[in-house]
Structure formats: C-alpha cells, structure tokens
Amino acid sequence: MFVAITLILSLLLDGILTNYLPFLVNDLSLFTPLFTLVSIFIIYPFYRKNEKKYFIIVIIIGLLYDLFYTNLLFLNAILFFIIGLLTKYLYKNLETSHLKLLIYIPIIIAVYESLTAIVLFTFNIVPITFSKLGYKIVHSLILNIIYGEIIYFISNIVKRKKKISIN
C-alpha cells in the first residue's frame, strides 16, 4: 500500500509542480521535480525478494510517465528500467542511509538526465549541449534530495512495522 501511494503521489506531484515551477533553461528555478525517479529508488527494499515484480512496476510507471508527461512512448519505460537496474546494484552492493542518499539520488538523476540527453541528441529531437545537461542535473537536485529524504524516512518507519530488511 505504501508503495502504491508513493508512486501515485510522485506521478501527480511531478505533473503539478512542472506546471507551476519554471523549468526551462535560464529560468531561475532550482526546483525541477523528478519525484517518480526518486520513488523508484526508495521503494526497492519492498521488492527485494520479488525483483521481477519490482521491474514490472518500474516499467509500468515508466509507461505512465511517458503517456502523461513526455509523449515519447517507451522512452521512460526503458530509462526507468535502467534506473531500476542501477537501484538494484546500489542496494545490493552498497549500504544505504540518510546520508548516503545524498550521494545516490544525484547519481540516479545524473544517469537519467544523461541517458535522456543521449537519446534526444541521437535522434535529433532537441538540441542538447553539455551546459544544458549540467544545468538540468544541478537544478533538479535540491528538491529531489529533500523529497527523497522525506520518503526514505517514511519508508524506514513502514519497513520497521512490516519487519522488512532495510539493507
């Protein structure tokens, strides 16, 4: 139930906040939301014993994200799957904590934005430069790290109640 609420809330907040916060290059926004991406990272421990279900959910969320926000069908489904693989690697090989989340979320965001930029550049959909890519990554960190920390804190409470292994 926590996972479903987290993913639905993240999808809705991504849509709502992108309508009200400027996110174009050279806007003065430090708050570009990628809450769905952060939520995909946070929910992994709930599916540690059933990774197949986790990856199915990640692909479905990617498809919904494509349908609602990007109009590039299957792009985010594939990118979210890659982020899911990265998430699995981080959780299996590295320890997670509130402080380490400050490192993991920027890594996830940087990988996602870089892969998106590579696809957009390769198919010449949008002109992308390294400065625009860096701008997008840096300006999405503050809000997403705060959101990630809050959701991580809540998920730890839920994990303790359900006796799910945190690491």
N, C-alpha and C positions, 0 to 999 in steps of 0.2 A: 504494500500500500504506500509506504514511504517513497519507494522508487517511482511509482506512477505519479504521485503528487509532485515530486521533484521534477520529473521530466515534463509534465504538463505545465507546471508553473514556469519552468525555464523557457519552454517554447513560447508561452504567452508573454513573458517579460521581454524576451528578445524582440518580439514584434512591437510591443507597446513602446519600449524605450527607443527603438530605432526610429519611431515616428516622432518622438519628442526631443531627442538629442541629435545635434548636428554630427554627422559622421563623414562628411566629405573631406578631401584633402584641403588643408589650410584652414579648416574650421577650428575654432578654439575649444574643441571637446577632448577631454581626457577620459571620456566615459563611453567607449564603444562596447556594447554588450555582446558577449559570446557565451551566455549562460548555459545554453544547451550543451556546448562543448565541455564546459566545466562540470556540468552534471554527469555527463558520460564518464568522466574520470572519477567522480566521487562515488558513483553507485557500484563500481566494480566489485567491492568486497561482498555485496549482497548476492552476487552470482559467481563467487569464486569456485563453488562446487559444481556449477552448471554453466560453464563458459559458453556453450552452444546457445543457450537461451539469451545470454548477455549479448552475443554478437548479432543474434536475430533482432533483439530490441534496438541495438545501435543502428543497424541498417534501416529498420522501420522508422526510427526517429530521423535518420538522415533523409529518407524519402519524404517524410512530412515536412522537414525543414526546406527541402527543395520545392515542394509544392506550395508552401505558404510564403516563402521569402525570396527564393532565387530564380525560379523558372528555368533552372538548368537541371533537368531530371537526371538522377543518378549521380551527379557530381558529389553532392554532400553525403549520399549514401556510401559511396566509395571512400571519401575522405574520412567520414566518421568511423568506418570500419578500420581504416589505417590508424586512426587515433585510438580506437579500441584495442588494437594490437599493441600500440605503444603503451597504453594504460596497463595492459596485462603484463608487459615486460617490466614496467616501473614497479608495479605492486609485487611481482614475483621476485625480483632481484634487488630491490632497494626498499628500505624501511620508509614508512610514511608517518608523518606527524604534522602538527600545525605549522611548524617552522619549515619543514621540508616541502610543504605545499606551496610555499612562497617561491620555490625553485621549479617544482613540477608544473604548475599552471602556466608560467611563462614559456616553458619548453613546449607544452601542448599547444599553446596559442601560436607560438612561432612556427611550429611544424605545420599546423593547419593553414596559417596565412601563407607560408612559403609554398605549400603544395597547391593552394588555390591560385597563387600568383603564377606558378609554373604552368598550370592548366590554362589560365586566362591568357598568358603570354604565348604559349604554344599554339593555341587556336586563334590567336589574334582577336580575342573578344573585347578586351580592354587593354589599352596601353599601360604597362606596369614598368616602373623603374625601381631600383633598389631603395631610393629615398622614399618613394611612396610605400613600399613594402615595410621599411623600417618605421615609418610614420604610423601605419596601421597597427603594427605589432606593439609599439610603445604606447600608443594611445588607447589600447584596449586592456592594458594590464591592471590599472588601479581598480576599476570597478569589478573586474572579473576575479581578482585576487580577494577582494572583500567578500564578494558573493561566495566564492569557493570556501573561504574560511568559515563563513556562517553555515553553509550547507554541510561542511565537514564536521563542524561542532555538533550540529543536529543529528547527522548520521551516526556519529560516535555514540550519542545517547540512545538512538534506536538500536544500534548494534549491541550495546550492552544489555538492553532489555530483551533482545532476541537471542542473546548469547552467541553472536556471530564474531568470529575472529577478526580483529582489527588489522592485524598484519599477516 
